[in-house]
């Protein structure tokens, strides 16, 4: 059984910063890709950032230069440092991890950006 626990969402003013965390737990797990998706009201869930086990990152164009994804393999934790937040970044952010052959989702954490 794999459990994901997210934290760090909240309300922030435009231009501000937030840091999301997602800790994965389970016996003997060793996640491959770990990352973040988001879903705004009325929109489809979209990829925000992903980090491979080796530390290679990939970002959505809309967040490049503002968001930084990282992970701590010893803790099975992935982070998303979000800076220069914009109102259009407001969404529910979901942690996502791949442990072959399955993938797992966090419960989601709300990020609200006030203008």
C-alpha positions as CSV (number, residue, x, y, z in Angstrom):
1,X,0.0,0.0,0.0
2,X,1.3,3.4,-1.0
3,X,0.2,6.6,0.7
4,X,0.9,10.1,-0.4
5,X,0.6,13.1,1.9
6,X,0.7,16.5,0.5
7,X,1.2,19.8,2.4
8,X,1.9,23.4,1.8
9,X,-1.0,24.8,-0.1
10,X,-2.8,28.0,0.9
11,X,-3.6,31.6,0.0
12,X,-1.0,33.9,-1.3
13,X,-0.9,37.3,-3.0
14,X,0.1,37.5,-6.6
15,X,3.9,37.7,-6.8
16,X,4.3,35.6,-3.6
17,X,5.7,32.2,-3.0
18,X,4.6,28.8,-1.7
19,X,6.3,25.5,-1.3
20,X,4.4,22.2,-1.7
21,X,5.6,18.9,-0.3
22,X,4.5,15.4,-1.0
23,X,5.8,12.5,1.0
24,X,5.2,8.9,-0.2
25,X,5.2,6.0,2.2
26,X,5.0,2.3,1.8
27,X,7.1,-0.8,2.4
28,X,10.1,-0.9,0.1
29,X,9.0,1.7,-2.4
30,X,11.4,3.4,-4.7
31,X,9.5,5.9,-6.9
32,X,10.6,6.5,-10.4
33,X,9.2,9.8,-11.6
34,X,7.6,12.1,-9.0
35,X,5.8,15.3,-9.9
36,X,3.0,17.7,-9.7
37,X,-0.2,18.3,-11.7
38,X,-2.8,20.9,-11.2
39,X,-6.5,21.3,-12.0
40,X,-8.3,24.6,-12.1
41,X,-12.1,24.8,-12.1
42,X,-13.6,23.9,-15.5
43,X,-10.2,22.9,-16.8
44,X,-8.4,19.6,-17.4
45,X,-5.7,18.4,-15.1
46,X,-2.3,19.4,-16.5
47,X,1.3,18.6,-15.8
48,X,3.2,21.2,-13.8
49,X,6.5,19.6,-13.2
50,X,8.1,16.2,-13.0
51,X,11.4,15.0,-11.5
52,X,13.1,11.7,-12.4
53,X,14.9,9.6,-9.8
54,X,18.1,10.9,-11.2
55,X,17.0,14.5,-10.7
56,X,16.1,15.5,-14.3
57,X,13.2,17.9,-14.3
58,X,10.6,18.9,-16.9
59,X,8.2,21.8,-16.6
60,X,5.2,23.1,-18.2
61,X,6.0,26.2,-20.3
62,X,3.7,28.3,-18.1
63,X,5.8,27.8,-15.0
64,X,9.3,27.7,-16.3
65,X,11.5,30.1,-14.5
66,X,9.1,30.5,-11.7
67,X,8.6,27.0,-10.2
68,X,11.3,24.6,-9.1
69,X,10.6,20.9,-8.5
70,X,13.0,18.8,-6.5
71,X,13.0,15.5,-4.6
72,X,14.7,13.8,-1.7
73,X,15.0,10.1,-2.6
74,X,15.9,9.1,1.0
75,X,12.6,10.5,2.2
76,X,10.6,9.6,-0.9
77,X,9.5,13.3,-1.0
78,X,8.9,15.6,-3.8
79,X,8.8,19.4,-3.5
80,X,7.5,22.2,-5.6
81,X,8.8,25.7,-4.9
82,X,6.5,28.2,-6.5
83,X,7.6,31.8,-6.9
84,X,6.2,34.9,-8.7
85,X,2.7,33.3,-8.4
86,X,0.0,34.6,-10.7
87,X,-3.8,34.4,-10.4
88,X,-3.8,31.8,-13.2
89,X,-1.7,29.5,-11.1
90,X,-4.6,29.0,-8.7
91,X,-5.7,25.4,-8.8
92,X,-5.8,22.2,-6.8
93,X,-2.3,20.8,-7.0
94,X,-1.9,17.0,-7.1
95,X,1.2,15.0,-6.3
96,X,1.8,12.1,-8.7
97,X,4.4,9.3,-8.5
98,X,5.3,6.3,-10.6
99,X,6.2,3.1,-9.0
100,X,6.3,0.5,-11.8
101,X,3.9,-0.7,-13.0
102,X,1.4,1.7,-11.2
103,X,1.1,5.3,-10.6
104,X,-0.4,7.1,-7.5
105,X,-2.1,10.4,-6.8
106,X,-2.1,12.6,-3.7
107,X,-5.4,14.0,-2.3
108,X,-4.7,17.4,-3.7
109,X,-3.9,20.7,-2.0
110,X,-5.5,24.0,-2.9
111,X,-3.4,27.0,-4.0
112,X,-5.3,30.3,-4.2
113,X,-3.6,33.4,-5.6
114,X,-5.2,36.8,-4.9
115,X,-4.6,39.6,-7.3
